[in-house]
Structure formats: structure tokens, C-alpha cells
Amino acid sequence: MPDRLSPLDVSFLYMEEETTPMHVGGVAIFQLPEEGFDYERLVRLIRDRISLVPRYRQRVRWVPGHLANPVWVDDERFDVTYHVRRSALPRPGTDEQLNELVARIMGRPLDRTRPLWEMYLVEGLEHGRFAVISKTHHAMVDGIAAVDIGQVILDDTPTPREVPADSWRPLREPSSAELVVGAVTEIARSPKAVVETVRTGMVDVHETATHIGRNLVGLAAAARTVSRPARSGPLNAPISGARRYATTQARLEDLKRIKGAHGGTINDIVLTVLAGALRSWMMTRGESVTPSSSVRAMVPVSVRTAEDTSGNHVAAFLCDLPIGESDPVIRLERVRFEMDMLKESGQMLGATALVGVAAFTPPTVHSLGARVVSAMSRRVYNVVITNVPGPQFPLYAAGARMLAAHPVVPLARGQAVSIGLTSYDGGVYFGLNADREAMPDVEVLAQCIDDAVADMLATVAPSGRRRRPRTATT
């Protein structure tokens, strides 16, 4: 029987609407090698490597009557050249022109009758560079797995690694009758499956919680956060299907210097930087920012284990960022306190448990629930922030060195912008995916991120020690 989509995987299909395509993406920028790099070379590279990600040759097949979640089936008409496409920038081929192309590509939904991914070779980028834009439906990947999928075309040396010969032949697609029989058989077996899932879940809780009540505390903590409406403002607005995209970057070493001087984690530093950037951006819009102002961020994290080999395994923190705080050091202290409290309250454990609860939801009800979550997103949180660590050494695609890697995070209903960042080879690369109408000034927010990093660096002495606070003068 073909692999069935998990409840969380299929929720990304249910949530998808005309204005909210649920695909994730990336913009990788490369230095053009001396021997050049063209479309045929990229197609050949993917054709040689695609066996490493079998899902990329499969499509979604729905079960008649929605008796069960859909399944993955081999695409008998798979054509790699349909998915790998070619584009070019007009002169001078600036980063701004590239971002405009990314926005237009990401605003278009994927073809659901085929494997849910596309890749674009973008030629003509100035300074002897080219770009590869990837676009994959969220039903296929989560934040951690998305980095692994990059291994399809990337190597850690300029010389491409050898991969086994590909002898793939598509399996016969099941008939509608076979899909119905498979669904009915699973339903008949569901009581045993439920008991087994509960037993496994109890073992996991026993191993990770200090006592049996911790899971309930975590669920309650997450519920209390959701019950408090997020602050309304320009980050939440009706959105269209069109997008804007902006990028910026920072040095990982600079963030580590801030961490060394003030403590916390790199993620704490990132959230503090973004809190400062959102504060400045709102002030450029003339928004009211008071000492008590905050922005609620949904911060997805992977809950994938070594035993998980496919599907989405994600949970999230809901973190209130103190944009009302003008002092960057105090802002960091408040973010650290907020994150420590979330971890101690068990909200993370609660969110993980909710992922497991979704497995018991019948498909029809689950689809309704996913749409409700999408509709409620503007009430629950203001912005999505994803932070995925990448390798701290250079990577290559058929000899071309990758210079930067910017993520593209999808928008939910009512969300004006999503912020993603990836660390790679000493850099931290931000990608801001925004609605074209609700956020015409997304480039301003990108500049505010640069300014927020500079403000925090100004609090660090050249030696890396924390600067002494200024004394008041009269």
C-alpha cells in the first residue's frame, strides 16, 4: 500500500487557498565557475541525484469520499524538465531584480496533479553570479528536512560526489477501488492503532517528563497563550495572492559576539534583533509603540526524532517579543526570560503533544480544523519566524560555490509577512516573504534588521566583553 500522508502533512493541503499557497522555498546564490553553469547542467545534476529523494517523483492521490488521508503514488509521467525551469534577469541583474522574480514565482501555486516541487535556474545575476530558486510544498518537508533536501544538488567539495545508478521504474498507481479498500481496512484496524499510539506516547512522556502531569501543564500553558489575543496591527491584514520578497544578511560571528557578551542562545539573539527591527519598522509607519507593546511570534521548531524518516514533525513556541523596549540589552534580557519561561512551562511539550493528538482526527474534521487554524492565525500570532541552522562550510553545485542561501516561508491567512533565516558558512541569511499589497515597505523592514544588529553590536566592547552602562549626568 502506498505511503499515506500524515494528518499534519495533509493539513498544509487543506489550508491552501488562492491567497495562501503552502509551499516553502529557498534562494541559493552561486558564483559562476570558470567552466560555466547552464540549464542542461542543472537538469543532469538533478536527474542523477533525484533517487536520493524518492518523494520528488511522487504525487498526491486523494481517496474517494475522503475516507482516509491521501497517499503518495509514483508519477508515471514524471518529467524532470517540467519541474526544472530556466529564467534570466535583464541587465544589470541586481539582487532587487532577483527578489522581484522570487516574489512572482512564489505567488503561484504548485500543480497538484504532479509532484509538488519546482526549481528555477536564474541566469544573468551581476558580479558573475547565478541563482537557483527552489519551491516545495510544505506537505513534503519541514524546516529541518528542507535543508537535507538541498543535498540533492549540493556537495561539500567542488568535485561532485558519486551516487548509485538510478534504475527507478514507477510502481503501478492503485485504482480507486483499491484506495477505498485500503482506507476501510485501516479504519477497521484503528482501535488497535490508537491503543498502540497511546502506549508509545506514554513511554515518550515517561522518558521526557519529570512527572505525569507535566504534559497536561504544557497543554494548558499553550492554551493560555492562544487564549490571549495577539496585538492587532500592520502585521495582520487581509492578503492577496501576490508577494514581495526582500533579503538581508548578518555575520554569524557578530551574533556570537553579542551572545558572548550578554548570554542567551543564538536564537535569543535573533529574536531580539527582530524585535528591535519590528519596533523601528512600526515607528517608520507612525504606529503607536508604547513601553508595553509586544508582537507575538510563532517560532516553529522540529520535533523530528531519529526514528522519523518522512513527513512533517513540527511544533511551535508562541513568543511575545518586547518591541516596546528601547534598550537592546534589556530587550535581550526580556526575550531570554520569555523563552526560559516557555521552556519551563512545558509549552513546547504541549505543542508536541498536540501534533500527536492530530493523528486521531478523522480527515474531514481535520480539514475543517486546519482551515479554522488558518482563519484564527491573525488572532493567535502576528508573525512567523523560522531559524534553521545550516552547515558552516562552503557547499558546491557541480563545481559552483554557493555564496548565500535565503529561505522563503509561506504566509497564512491574515499574515502580512513571514521571516525566515538560515545560517551558512559564517553568514546568517534572512528572507522576508510579504504580501504585495499589505506590505509595500518590506525593504524597509530588511534595513531595520541591519540597524538592529548594529545597535546590539554597539553594546559589545571590541574585546567581546559587555560595555559598561552609561552613567547619568546632570
C-alpha positions in Angstrom: 0.0 0.0 0.0 1.4 3.5 -0.8 2.5 5.8 1.9 -0.3 7.8 3.5 0.1 11.5 4.3 0.2 12.2 8.0 -2.5 14.5 9.4 0.0 17.3 9.8 1.2 16.8 6.2 -2.2 16.9 4.7 -3.3 19.9 6.8 -1.0 22.0 4.6 -3.0 20.9 1.6 -6.3 21.6 3.4 -5.1 25.1 4.5 -4.1 26.1 1.0 -6.3 28.8 -0.6 -5.9 31.1 -3.6 -4.2 33.7 -1.3 -2.2 31.3 0.8 -0.1 28.8 -1.3 1.6 26.5 1.2 5.0 26.0 -0.3 8.3 26.7 1.2 11.3 27.8 -0.8 14.8 28.9 -1.0 17.0 31.2 -3.0 20.6 29.9 -3.3 23.1 32.3 -4.9 26.2 30.8 -6.6 29.5 32.1 -8.0 29.7 31.1 -11.7 32.6 28.7 -12.1 35.2 29.1 -14.9 33.7 26.3 -16.9 30.2 27.9 -16.7 26.9 26.6 -15.5 23.8 26.2 -17.7 20.3 24.7 -17.6 21.4 21.4 -19.1 24.0 21.0 -16.3 21.4 21.6 -13.6 18.9 19.1 -15.2 21.6 16.5 -15.5 22.6 17.0 -11.9 19.0 16.7 -10.6 18.4 13.7 -12.8 21.4 12.0 -11.4 20.5 12.8 -7.8 16.8 12.6 -7.6 16.8 9.0 -6.5 18.1 10.3 -3.1 14.7 12.0 -2.5 12.1 9.5 -3.8 9.2 11.7 -2.8 10.2 14.2 -5.6 8.9 11.7 -8.2 5.6 11.1 -6.4 2.3 13.0 -6.4 -0.7 13.2 -4.1 -3.6 10.9 -4.8 -6.9 11.5 -2.9 -9.0 8.7 -1.6 -12.6 8.7 -2.9 -15.1 10.1 -0.4 -12.2 11.3 1.8 -12.5 8.1 3.8 -8.8 8.5 4.7 -5.9 10.8 4.2 -4.5 10.9 0.7 -1.5 8.7 -0.4 1.8 9.3 -2.2 1.9 7.5 -5.6 4.6 7.3 -8.2 4.1 9.8 -11.1 4.0 7.5 -14.1 4.5 10.5 -16.4 7.3 12.1 -14.4 9.4 14.6 -16.5 12.2 16.4 -14.7 12.3 19.1 -17.3 8.7 20.1 -16.3 9.9 20.8 -12.8 13.3 22.3 -13.6 12.9 25.7 -15.4 15.0 28.4 -16.7 14.9 32.2 -16.3 17.2 35.2 -16.7 17.4 38.7 -15.3 17.6 41.8 -17.5 20.7 43.9 -17.1 22.2 44.8 -14.7 20.8 41.7 -12.9 20.6 43.2 -9.4 19.6 41.5 -6.2 16.4 43.6 -6.2 15.5 42.2 -9.7 16.1 38.7 -8.4 13.9 39.4 -5.4 11.1 40.6 -7.7 11.3 37.4 -9.7 11.3 35.3 -6.5 8.1 37.1 -5.4 6.3 36.3 -8.6 7.4 32.7 -8.6 6.4 32.1 -5.0 3.0 33.7 -5.5 1.9 31.0 -8.0 0.5 27.7 -6.6 2.1 24.4 -7.5 0.4 21.9 -9.9 -1.3 19.3 -7.7 -1.5 16.8 -10.5 2.3 16.4 -10.4 5.0 16.1 -7.8 4.8 19.2 -5.6 8.0 21.0 -6.4 9.7 23.3 -8.9 13.3 24.6 -9.4 14.4 27.6 -11.4 17.9 28.4 -12.7 18.2 32.2 -12.8 21.0 33.5 -15.1 22.3 37.0 -15.5 22.9 38.0 -11.9 25.5 40.7 -11.7 29.1 40.1 -10.4 29.4 36.8 -12.2 26.7 35.0 -10.2 23.6 32.9 -10.8 20.7 31.8 -8.6 18.7 28.6 -8.0 15.2 29.1 -6.7 13.6 26.0 -5.1 9.9 25.7 -4.3 8.4 22.7 -2.5 5.0 22.1 -0.9 5.0 22.1 2.8 3.3 18.7 2.8 6.6 17.2 1.7 9.1 18.9 4.1 9.6 20.6 7.4 12.3 23.1 8.3 14.9 20.5 9.2 14.2 18.2 6.3 14.3 21.1 3.8 18.0 21.6 4.5 18.6 17.9 3.9 16.9 18.1 0.5 19.5 20.6 -0.6 21.9 17.6 -0.7 20.2 16.6 -3.9 22.4 19.1 -5.8 25.0 20.2 -3.2 28.4 18.7 -2.4 31.0 19.7 0.2 33.7 19.8 -2.4 33.9 21.3 -5.9 34.1 17.7 -7.3 30.6 16.2 -7.4 30.2 13.0 -5.3 29.4 9.7 -6.9 25.8 8.4 -6.4 24.4 5.0 -7.2 23.0 4.4 -10.7 19.3 5.1 -10.8 17.1 2.2 -12.0 13.8 3.8 -11.0 10.6 2.5 -12.5 7.3 3.9 -11.4 5.0 1.5 -9.5 1.5 1.0 -10.8 -0.9 3.5 -9.4 -3.6 2.0 -7.2 -7.2 2.1 -8.5 -10.0 4.0 -6.8 -11.4 0.7 -5.5 -8.0 -0.3 -4.1 -7.7 3.0 -2.3 -11.2 2.6 -0.8 -10.4 -0.9 0.4 -7.1 0.2 1.9 -8.9 3.0 3.8 -11.7 0.7 5.1 -9.1 -1.8 6.2 -7.2 0.9 8.2 -10.5 2.1 9.8 -11.3 -1.5 10.8 -7.8 -1.7 12.4 -7.9 1.8 14.0 -8.8 0.7 17.6 -5.6 -1.3 17.9 -3.6 1.5 16.2 -5.0 4.0 18.7 -4.0 1.8 21.7 -0.5 1.4 20.3 -0.1 5.2 19.7 -1.3 5.9 23.2 1.1 3.3 24.6 4.0 4.8 22.6 3.1 8.3 23.7 3.0 7.3 27.3 6.5 5.9 27.0 7.7 9.1 25.4 6.1 11.2 28.2 7.6 9.0 30.9 11.1 9.4 29.4 10.9 13.2 28.9 8.7 14.5 31.7 9.6 14.6 35.4 6.1 13.6 36.3 2.9 12.5 34.6 1.3 16.0 35.0 3.9 17.8 33.0 2.2 17.1 29.7 -1.1 18.5 31.0 0.8 21.6 32.2 2.3 22.0 28.8 -1.0 21.8 27.1 -2.5 24.3 29.5 0.4 26.7 29.0 0.0 26.6 25.2 -3.8 27.0 25.6 -3.4 30.0 27.9 -1.1 31.7 25.4 -3.5 31.1 22.5 -6.5 32.4 24.5 -4.8 35.8 24.8 -5.4 37.6 21.5 -2.3 38.8 19.8 -1.9 42.6 19.4 -3.6 43.8 16.2 -1.6 46.0 13.8 0.0 46.2 10.4 1.5 42.7 10.6 -2.1 41.3 10.3 -4.1 42.3 7.3 -6.2 40.8 4.5 -3.8 39.5 1.9 -3.8 38.8 -1.8 -2.1 36.1 -3.8 0.7 38.4 -4.9 4.0 38.7 -3.0 7.0 40.9 -2.3 10.4 39.5 -1.2 13.4 41.1 0.5 16.7 39.7 1.8 19.4 40.8 4.1 22.3 39.1 5.9 24.4 39.3 9.1 27.7 37.7 10.2 27.3 34.7 12.5 30.4 35.8 14.3 28.7 39.1 15.2 25.8 37.3 16.7 28.2 35.1 18.7 30.0 38.2 20.0 26.7 39.5 21.3 25.9 36.1 22.8 29.3 36.0 24.5 28.9 39.5 26.0 25.3 39.2 27.2 24.5 35.5 27.4 21.5 33.6 26.0 21.3 31.5 22.8 21.8 32.4 19.2 18.0 32.0 18.8 17.5 34.5 21.7 19.8 37.0 19.9 17.9 36.5 16.6 14.6 37.1 18.2 15.9 40.2 20.0 17.3 41.6 16.7 13.9 41.0 15.1 12.1 42.6 18.0 14.2 45.7 17.5 13.7 45.7 13.8 9.9 45.4 14.1 10.0 48.2 16.6 11.8 50.5 14.2 9.7 49.5 11.2 6.5 50.2 13.1 7.8 53.6 14.1 8.5 54.4 10.4 4.9 53.7 9.8 3.7 56.0 12.5 2.3 53.2 14.6 1.9 53.6 18.3 4.7 51.9 20.2 4.5 52.1 24.0 6.7 50.5 26.7 4.2 47.7 27.0 3.9 47.0 23.2 4.7 43.5 22.0 4.5 41.3 18.9 3.6 37.7 19.2 5.8 35.4 17.1 5.1 31.8 16.2 8.5 30.1 16.2 8.3 26.6 14.6 10.8 24.0 15.7 11.4 20.5 14.6 10.3 17.6 16.9 11.7 15.0 14.5 13.4 12.0 16.1 15.9 9.6 14.8 13.1 7.1 14.1 11.1 9.6 12.0 12.1 9.2 8.3 9.4 11.1 6.5 6.6 13.7 6.9 6.3 16.8 9.0 7.3 16.7 12.7 7.0 20.3 13.8 5.7 22.1 16.9 6.0 25.8 17.9 6.5 28.3 20.6 4.3 31.4 20.8 6.7 34.1 22.0 5.8 37.7 22.8 8.6 40.0 21.5 9.0 43.2 23.6 9.1 45.7 20.8 8.2 48.4 23.4 11.6 48.2 25.0 14.0 50.7 23.5 17.2 49.4 25.2 18.6 46.5 23.1 20.3 44.8 26.2 17.2 44.9 28.3 15.2 43.7 25.3 17.5 40.7 25.1 17.1 40.0 28.8 13.3 40.1 28.4 13.4 37.7 25.4 15.7 35.3 27.3 13.2 35.4 30.2 10.3 34.8 27.9 11.9 31.8 26.2 13.1 30.3 29.5 9.6 30.6 30.9 8.1 28.9 27.8 10.5 26.0 28.2 9.9 25.7 31.9 6.1 25.9 31.5 6.2 22.9 29.1 4.6 24.8 26.3 7.0 23.0 23.9 5.9 19.6 25.3 2.3 20.7 25.0 2.7 21.7 21.4 4.4 18.4 20.6 1.6 16.5 22.2 -0.9 18.4 20.1 0.9 17.1 17.0 0.3 13.6 18.3 -3.4 14.4 19.0 -3.9 15.3 15.4 -3.3 11.7 14.4 -6.6 10.7 15.9 -8.7 13.3 13.9 -10.8 11.9 11.0 -9.7 13.5 7.7 -12.9 15.5 7.1 -12.8 17.1 10.6 -9.1 17.6 10.3 -9.6 19.6 7.1 -12.1 21.8 8.9 -9.8 22.2 11.8 -6.8 23.2 9.6 -8.9 25.9 8.0 -10.1 27.2 11.3 -6.4 27.4 12.4 -5.6 29.4 9.3 -8.6 31.7 9.9 -7.6 32.2 13.5 -3.9 32.9 12.7 -4.2 36.7 12.9 -5.7 36.3 16.4 -3.2 33.8 17.7 0.1 35.3 16.4 1.4 38.3 14.4 4.4 36.9 12.5 6.1 33.6 11.8 9.9 33.4 12.4 11.8 30.3 11.4 15.5 29.8 12.2 17.2 26.8 10.6 20.9 26.2 11.2 22.9 25.1 8.2 26.5 23.9 7.6 29.4 26.2 8.5 31.5 25.3 5.5 31.1 26.0 1.8 28.9 23.9 -0.5 29.0 23.4 -4.2 26.6 22.5 -7.1 28.5 20.9 -9.9 31.6 22.9 -9.0 29.8 26.2 -8.5 30.3 27.6 -4.9 27.2 28.6 -3.0 27.6 32.1 -1.7 24.3 32.6 0.2 21.0 30.8 1.0 17.9 32.8 1.8 14.7 30.9 2.9 11.1 31.7 1.7 8.4 31.0 4.4 4.7 30.9 3.3 2.1 33.2 4.6 -1.0 32.1 6.5 -4.3 33.9 6.1 -4.1 37.4 7.6 -0.3 37.4 7.8 1.5 40.3 6.1 5.0 38.9 6.4 6.9 35.8 7.4 10.6 35.9 8.3 12.9 33.0 7.7 16.7 32.8 8.3 19.4 30.2 7.6 22.9 30.2 8.9 25.5 29.0 6.4 29.3 29.2 6.1 29.7 32.1 8.6 26.7 34.0 7.5 23.1 34.4 8.6 20.7 34.9 5.7 17.3 36.4 6.1 14.4 36.0 3.7 11.2 38.2 4.1 8.2 36.9 2.3 5.4 39.5 2.3 2.0 40.3 0.8 2.4 42.7 -2.1 -0.5 45.0 -1.1 -0.3 44.8 2.7 3.5 45.3 2.9 4.9 47.5 0.2 7.7 48.6 2.5 9.2 45.1 3.2 12.6 46.5 2.1 12.4 49.0 5.0 12.0 46.1 7.4 15.0 44.4 5.9 17.0 47.6 6.5 15.7 47.7 10.1 17.1 44.3 10.7 20.6 45.6 9.6 20.2 48.5 12.0 19.0 46.3 14.9 22.2 44.1 14.5 24.3 47.3 14.5 22.6 48.5 17.7 23.3 45.3 19.5 26.9 45.2 18.4 27.3 48.7 19.7 26.7 47.3 23.2 29.7 44.9 22.9 33.2 46.1 23.6 35.9 45.3 20.9 37.2 42.6 23.2 33.8 40.9 23.2 33.0 42.0 26.8 29.8 43.8 27.6 30.2 47.6 27.6 29.6 49.3 30.9 26.3 51.1 31.0 26.5 54.9 30.7 26.1 56.9 33.9 23.5 59.6 34.1 24.8 63.2 34.1 23.1 66.2 35.5 
